[in-house]
Amino acid sequence: MRKKIVAGNWKMNTNLQSGIALASQINKLVKNLPDDSKTGIVIAPPFLHLSSVQGAIDNEKICLASQNCAAYPKGAYTGEISAKMLQSAGVKAVIIGHSERRAYFGETDETLSTKVDLCLENNLKPIFCCGEQLAERQSGNYFNIVQNQLLKGLFGLSPENFERVIIAYEPVWAIGTGVTASAEQAQEMHKFIRAIIADKYGSLIADDTTILYGGSCKPSNAKELFSQPDVDGGLIGGASLKAEDFIEIVKAI
Ligand code: PGA
């Protein structure tokens, strides 16, 4: 059975103190969840906060993730943070290829594929983002766009490595805009993604792949989105910055 996951992407929000406070609040609310809750909970604070947040949460119940990692293993890359460093700080997962990284920092499919490899070599779970822009949605070309991102970023992996990846479908037009994809739009794309995974890796692996939806997911729409058969949870931006909202979304699974 594939795992259901709710992941919070804090982006470049909070300072160190308020970030630790947010993590502690989330930790407290997670403790009160029923013991049989099987939903995986992930938080991705800024790099600077990772070590402190690691000490503020129950790492058995909350998986610590980073929002990015370097495309190089080590060396003279001023300002970069390697996968190995993240692993040494207790990080377990890394968001790779968020549309903001693709758009503002010029990350290409090739760079992202290298980052995925570095994560896997360092025992970090990639949360690989894909999704079309508004013009691509409007032109009707969105399946091709997403298929290409997956082909170039992920489908070079061996089946064993592919099984270690989480996918997040995030239509760019829905991120931070308040416009959510409808449950039908999300389901249509998630089903398509699962079908191309099945073509490449077989239906057993496709059935086991966790595919998250991201883009203006909030307590009021999470239940409907998560009730779709191919939507296995969410990657949450804005609503993950309020502990109560984030936990409401966790409870919506
Ligand atoms: P949002 O962001 O929930 O604020 O739309 C989602 C994301 O970028 O992961």
Residues whose N, C-alpha, C, O or C-beta is under 5 A from the ligand:
A	BS01	PGA	N9 A174 I175 G176 T177 G214 G215 S216 C217 L235 I236 G237 G238 A239
